[in-house]
Amino acid sequence: MVKNWILPLAITILSAPAFAQDDNGSGDAEYSAPKPLVIEGYGEVYYGYDLNTPASNNRPDFVYSHNRHNEVNINLAMLRAKYEKDRVRANIGIMAGTYANANLSAEPGVLKNIYEANAGVRLHKYREVWLDAGIFESHIGSEGAVSMDCPTLTRSLIAEGSPYYEAGVRLSYTTINKKWYFALLHLNGWQRIQRPAGYSTPAGGMQITYTPSDKVLFNLSTFVGSDRPDIDKSTRYFADFFTKIQLAKKLEVTATFDIGMDHYLVHPTQQYTESGWLGTALILKLNATKRAAWVARGEYFFDPFGLVMPVNVPGIDPEFAIGAYSLGYDRSITSNLLWRVEAKGYVGHDRSFRKGGALFNDDYVISTSLAFRFNNRKNH
């Protein structure tokens, strides 16, 4: 059913008259004015081998990106159109792949295949004040679904334990010097496009980004809302902080810290309780040459009540306490083609991983990927 509408839409987008003509309609190939409509494509082919050899070929339940074992597959294939002219902008992206199957499994029908779909208007003629509405990439975290834009091949635990996408309304402002960015959001919930029956609690968030130079970035993102049915009368409080720093000419550092808490009603006792979780990650990227880089990561995630991280093995204590480390090598074959390989290890708590009929405290996976992108910008 999905392919019945994805293919016609893709053909319509690609046939739009954005490739040949400038704003004057002259078709002059030397005219360099920005195109109001930009078409982008992205795809990532990957292979991962989990040394615990899961019989289902699905990696642990808390892994949503690159989650298949011992097979060549597509993590994310996306076609996206971006439009901006005068005081109007819009984005629409359609996708497929194992990321969409795993991370949007709760969304109904063809909503699973929407990467983003939003439109906005600039509220001030001379200032960057925008009001946007629709489906967006999440305002939380330094890692998203597009692996090519992330420092590591696979996603960190903190990325898997927080929203990849969101739906709602966003009011944003960027200062004239581009150093500060502020946003307020009204959302449908914690990573939700369509709310299930019995969920109607409003949610919201905030984002502040400070970029004092091209070598330093600080970001604070928050969420307040609920991810439980209305009957639970719950509120979730969450904050994500990350910084990216260019320490030296060849060394980049990304450090992230997440903390969250749920306040909710326990029905047997009809009393309120509070439970929380936290996560952290440190990523070091050494650009050995213009085309090659080494990436090391250390991380830890603690979710004692399984609020945001599903427990991989049924029938054991729901406490999620897992550390992980990885080492990867990146090779830019061309400016828009990236090959990666990564070895990653997990160290769990109380036999968090299953191998055959036995339980283990650790797991290891070796992954490789080939990612590419294209667009219709001149000279790309």
C-alpha positions in Angstrom: 0.0 0.0 0.0 2.8 2.4 0.9 4.6 2.1 -2.4 1.3 3.1 -4.2 1.7 6.6 -3.0 5.5 6.9 -2.4 6.4 6.3 -6.0 4.0 8.9 -7.6 5.0 11.5 -4.9 8.7 10.9 -5.6 8.2 11.2 -9.4 6.2 14.5 -8.8 8.9 16.0 -6.6 11.8 15.0 -8.9 10.0 16.4 -12.0 9.5 19.8 -10.3 11.1 22.7 -12.4 13.8 23.4 -9.8 16.7 21.9 -11.7 16.8 23.9 -14.9 15.6 27.4 -14.4 16.5 30.4 -12.2 14.1 32.9 -10.7 13.9 34.7 -14.1 13.0 31.5 -15.9 15.9 31.9 -18.2 17.4 28.4 -17.6 20.9 30.0 -17.6 23.3 27.5 -16.1 25.7 30.2 -15.0 23.0 32.0 -12.8 23.9 31.2 -9.2 20.9 32.6 -7.3 19.7 30.2 -4.6 17.0 27.8 -5.6 13.8 28.1 -3.6 13.2 24.4 -4.0 15.9 22.0 -3.0 15.6 18.2 -3.6 17.7 16.0 -1.4 18.2 12.2 -1.3 19.8 10.1 1.4 20.4 6.4 1.7 22.4 4.2 4.1 23.1 0.5 3.5 24.4 -1.4 6.5 25.5 -4.8 7.8 25.8 -5.7 11.4 26.8 -8.9 13.1 25.7 -9.3 16.8 27.9 -11.9 18.5 25.0 -13.0 20.6 23.4 -14.2 17.3 19.7 -13.4 18.0 17.5 -16.1 16.5 15.0 -13.4 15.3 17.8 -11.4 13.6 16.6 -8.4 15.6 19.1 -6.8 17.9 18.2 -5.9 21.5 14.8 -4.1 22.0 16.4 -0.8 22.9 18.2 -0.6 19.5 16.0 1.2 16.9 18.7 2.3 14.4 20.8 -0.3 12.6 18.8 -3.0 14.5 19.1 -6.0 12.2 21.6 -8.8 12.6 23.6 -10.7 10.0 22.0 -9.2 6.9 22.5 -6.4 4.4 19.7 -3.9 4.8 18.7 -0.3 4.4 18.7 1.7 7.7 17.2 4.8 6.1 16.4 5.8 2.6 14.8 9.2 2.2 13.7 11.6 -0.4 13.2 15.2 0.9 12.0 18.5 -0.6 12.9 21.8 1.0 11.3 25.1 0.0 12.1 28.6 1.2 11.3 31.9 -0.4 10.4 35.3 0.9 8.7 34.6 4.3 7.6 31.0 3.7 9.3 27.7 4.1 8.3 24.1 4.0 9.8 20.6 4.3 8.5 17.2 3.3 10.5 13.9 3.5 9.4 10.4 2.9 11.4 7.4 4.0 11.7 3.7 4.3 14.1 1.3 6.0 14.6 -0.7 9.2 14.9 2.6 11.2 11.3 3.5 10.2 10.0 0.0 10.8 11.5 -0.1 14.4 11.2 3.5 15.6 7.8 4.4 14.2 6.1 1.0 14.9 3.5 2.7 17.1 2.4 5.1 14.3 -0.6 4.0 12.2 -0.5 3.3 8.5 1.5 5.5 6.2 2.6 7.8 9.0 5.4 5.4 9.5 6.9 6.6 6.2 6.9 10.3 7.0 10.3 11.6 8.0 9.1 15.2 8.2 6.3 17.3 6.9 6.1 20.9 8.1 5.5 24.4 6.9 6.3 27.8 8.4 6.0 31.5 8.1 8.4 34.2 9.2 6.6 36.6 11.5 8.9 39.5 11.2 10.1 41.0 7.9 13.7 41.6 9.0 14.2 39.2 11.9 14.5 35.4 12.0 11.2 34.8 13.9 9.5 31.7 12.6 6.3 29.9 13.3 6.3 26.3 12.0 3.8 23.5 12.3 3.8 19.8 11.4 6.2 16.8 11.9 9.8 17.7 12.7 13.1 16.1 13.5 13.4 16.1 17.3 14.7 19.2 19.0 16.4 16.9 21.6 19.9 15.5 21.3 23.0 15.8 19.1 22.2 12.6 17.2 19.4 12.0 14.7 18.2 9.4 12.2 20.6 10.5 9.5 23.8 8.7 10.4 25.9 10.7 8.0 25.3 13.8 10.1 26.3 12.0 13.3 29.8 11.4 14.6 29.4 7.7 14.9 28.0 4.9 12.7 25.5 3.6 15.3 23.4 5.7 17.7 24.3 6.2 21.3 22.0 4.9 24.1 20.9 8.4 24.9 19.7 8.9 21.3 17.8 5.6 21.4 16.2 6.6 24.8 14.9 10.0 23.6 12.7 11.2 20.7 14.0 11.0 17.1 10.9 12.9 15.8 8.0 15.0 17.1 4.8 16.7 15.9 3.4 20.0 16.9 4.0 23.8 16.6 7.3 25.6 17.0 8.1 29.3 17.6 11.7 30.1 17.0 14.1 33.1 17.0 17.7 33.4 15.8 19.7 36.4 16.7 21.2 38.7 14.0 24.7 37.5 14.8 23.6 33.8 14.5 25.1 33.0 17.9 21.8 32.4 19.8 18.8 30.2 18.8 15.6 30.0 21.0 12.6 27.8 20.4 9.3 27.0 22.2 7.3 24.0 21.2 3.8 22.6 21.7 3.9 18.9 21.0 1.6 15.9 20.6 3.7 14.0 23.1 7.0 12.2 23.6 7.8 11.1 20.1 4.2 10.9 18.8 2.6 11.9 15.6 -0.8 10.5 16.4 -1.9 10.1 20.0 -3.4 6.7 21.0 -6.9 6.6 22.5 -6.8 7.7 26.1 -3.8 10.1 25.6 -4.7 13.8 25.6 -2.3 15.5 28.0 -0.6 18.4 26.3 3.2 18.5 26.0 5.8 21.1 25.3 9.5 21.8 25.1 12.2 24.4 24.8 15.5 24.7 23.0 18.4 27.1 23.5 21.5 26.9 21.4 24.6 29.1 21.9 27.4 29.1 19.2 30.1 31.6 20.4 32.3 30.6 17.5 32.5 28.0 14.7 34.4 25.7 17.0 32.1 25.7 20.0 28.4 24.9 20.4 26.2 24.5 23.6 22.7 23.2 23.5 19.9 22.8 26.1 16.7 21.1 25.2 13.8 20.3 27.5 10.5 18.4 27.5 7.4 18.6 29.8 4.4 16.4 29.2 3.3 12.8 29.5 3.9 9.5 27.8 1.2 7.7 29.8 -2.6 7.4 29.5 -4.6 10.2 31.0 -5.8 7.8 33.8 -2.2 7.8 35.2 -2.2 11.6 35.6 1.5 11.7 34.9 4.0 14.4 34.0 7.4 13.8 32.5 10.2 16.3 33.0 13.3 15.9 30.9 16.4 17.9 30.0 19.1 17.2 27.5 22.4 19.1 27.4 25.2 18.6 24.9 28.2 20.5 23.7 30.4 20.2 20.6 33.9 21.6 20.8 36.8 21.6 18.3 39.6 21.2 20.7 42.3 21.1 18.1 42.6 21.3 14.3 41.9 17.5 14.0 40.1 16.7 17.3 36.3 17.1 17.8 34.5 16.4 21.1 30.8 15.8 21.7 29.6 15.4 25.3 26.0 14.8 26.2 24.0 14.4 29.4 20.3 13.5 29.8 18.2 13.4 32.9 14.4 12.7 33.1 11.7 12.0 35.7 8.1 10.7 35.6 5.6 11.7 38.2 2.6 9.4 38.0 -0.3 7.8 39.9 0.1 4.2 41.0 -3.3 2.6 40.7 -3.2 -0.2 43.4 -2.4 2.4 46.1 -3.8 5.5 44.4 -0.6 7.3 45.5 1.8 9.4 43.4 5.3 8.3 42.8 8.4 9.6 41.0 10.9 7.6 39.0 13.8 8.9 37.0 16.6 8.0 34.6 19.8 9.5 33.2 22.3 8.9 30.5 25.7 10.3 29.3 28.0 9.9 26.4 31.4 11.2 25.3 32.5 11.0 21.7 36.0 11.8 20.4 36.6 12.2 16.7 40.1 12.4 15.3 40.3 13.6 11.7 43.5 11.8 10.7 43.3 13.2 7.1 40.8 15.2 5.0 39.1 11.9 4.1 39.7 9.6 7.1 38.7 9.8 10.8 38.8 7.6 13.9 35.9 7.9 16.3 35.9 6.6 20.0 32.8 6.6 22.3 32.1 5.8 25.9 28.6 6.0 27.3 26.3 4.9 30.2 22.5 4.8 30.6 20.6 4.1 33.9 16.9 3.6 33.8 16.0 1.6 36.9 12.3 1.3 36.2 12.4 0.8 32.5 10.6 4.2 31.8 12.2 4.9 28.4 14.4 1.9 27.7 12.7 -1.5 27.2 14.1 -4.5 29.0 15.6 -6.9 26.5 14.9 -10.1 28.4 11.4 -10.9 29.7 11.0 -12.1 33.2 14.0 -10.3 34.8 14.3 -7.2 36.9 13.2 -4.2 34.7 16.3 -2.2 35.8 18.2 -0.9 32.7 21.8 -0.2 33.6 24.1 -0.5 30.6 27.4 1.0 29.6 28.8 0.9 26.1 32.0 1.7 24.2 32.9 1.8 20.5 35.7 2.4 18.1 35.0 3.3 14.5 36.8 4.3 11.3 35.3 6.6 8.7 36.4 7.0 5.1 35.0 9.7 2.8 35.2 8.1 -0.6 33.8 11.3 -2.2 32.2 14.4 -0.7 28.8 12.7 -0.6 29.7 9.0 -0.1 30.9 7.8 3.3 32.0 4.3 4.3 32.2 3.4 8.0 33.1 0.4 10.2 32.5 0.2 13.9 33.0 -2.3 16.8 30.8 -1.8 19.8 30.5 -3.5 23.1 27.8 -3.4 25.8 28.2 -4.2 29.5 24.9 -4.8 31.2 23.4 -5.4 34.6 21.8 -8.6 35.9 22.1 -10.6 32.7 20.6 -8.0 30.4 21.3 -9.9 27.1 20.2 -13.3 25.8 22.2 -15.7 23.7 20.3 -18.8 22.8 18.8 -20.1 26.0 21.3 -18.4 28.3 21.6 -14.9 29.8 24.7 -12.8 29.7 25.9 -9.4 31.0 27.5 -8.3 27.7 27.0 -8.1 24.0 29.2 -7.1 21.1 28.4 -6.0 17.5 30.5 -5.2 14.5 28.8 -2.9 11.9 29.7 -1.4 8.6 27.7 1.0 6.4 27.8 2.9 3.1 25.9 6.2 3.2 25.3 8.6 0.3 23.4 11.8 -0.3 22.6 14.1 -3.3 20.8 17.3 -4.0 20.2 19.7 -6.8 22.3 22.5 -5.4 24.8 23.9 -7.9 28.3 22.4 -7.8 27.4 19.9 -5.1 
